């Protein structure tokens, strides 16, 4: 690995460390409350549209991308 590759890998790792990605699963009210809190705190970067877990299961899931530190 040459110097340029090492520098690029280090920068990519630093960029990736700025975010946490997770799936949240719960009732619509719970999911909405979590997304609202993340948005109000300034940590929310991206939230997917709500998806049903399954036809039989009333819960929903959403993908969230959060900053590891507030702006």
C-alpha positions as CSV (number, residue, x, y, z in Angstrom):
1,X,0.0,0.0,0.0
2,X,1.5,3.3,-1.0
3,X,1.2,6.7,0.7
4,X,-1.7,7.8,-1.4
5,X,-3.7,4.7,-0.7
6,X,-3.0,4.9,3.0
7,X,-4.1,8.6,3.0
8,X,-7.3,7.7,1.2
9,X,-8.1,4.8,3.5
10,X,-7.6,7.0,6.5
11,X,-9.9,9.7,5.2
12,X,-12.6,7.2,4.3
13,X,-12.4,5.7,7.8
14,X,-12.7,9.2,9.4
15,X,-15.7,10.0,7.2
16,X,-17.4,6.7,8.0
17,X,-16.8,7.2,11.7
18,X,-19.0,10.4,11.6
19,X,-22.2,8.4,11.2
20,X,-24.1,5.5,12.7
21,X,-26.6,3.5,10.6
22,X,-29.4,1.5,12.1
23,X,-32.8,0.0,11.6
24,X,-35.5,0.8,14.1
25,X,-38.6,-1.4,14.5
26,X,-41.7,-0.7,16.4
27,X,-45.3,0.6,16.4
28,X,-45.9,3.6,14.2
29,X,-46.1,5.8,17.3
30,X,-42.7,4.6,18.6
31,X,-41.0,4.9,15.3
32,X,-42.4,8.4,14.8
33,X,-41.2,9.5,18.3
34,X,-37.7,8.2,17.7
35,X,-37.4,9.9,14.3
36,X,-38.8,13.1,15.8
37,X,-36.3,13.1,18.7
38,X,-33.3,12.4,16.3
39,X,-34.4,15.2,14.1
40,X,-34.9,17.6,17.0
41,X,-31.5,16.8,18.3
42,X,-29.8,17.6,15.0
43,X,-28.4,14.0,14.6
44,X,-30.7,12.8,11.9
45,X,-29.1,12.8,8.4
46,X,-31.5,10.4,6.6
47,X,-34.6,8.4,7.4
48,X,-36.2,6.0,4.9
49,X,-39.9,5.7,4.4
50,X,-41.7,3.5,6.9
51,X,-42.1,-0.2,5.8
52,X,-44.3,-2.8,7.3
53,X,-42.3,-5.7,8.9
54,X,-44.8,-8.2,7.5
55,X,-48.5,-8.6,6.7
56,X,-49.3,-10.2,10.0
57,X,-47.1,-8.0,12.1
58,X,-48.4,-4.4,12.8
59,X,-44.9,-3.0,13.4
60,X,-43.0,-0.8,11.0
61,X,-39.3,-0.4,10.4
62,X,-37.2,2.5,9.2
63,X,-33.6,2.9,8.3
64,X,-31.8,5.8,10.0
65,X,-28.5,7.4,9.4
66,X,-27.4,9.5,12.4
67,X,-24.4,11.8,13.1
68,X,-22.2,10.6,15.9
69,X,-21.9,14.2,17.2
70,X,-24.3,17.1,16.9
71,X,-23.5,20.0,14.5
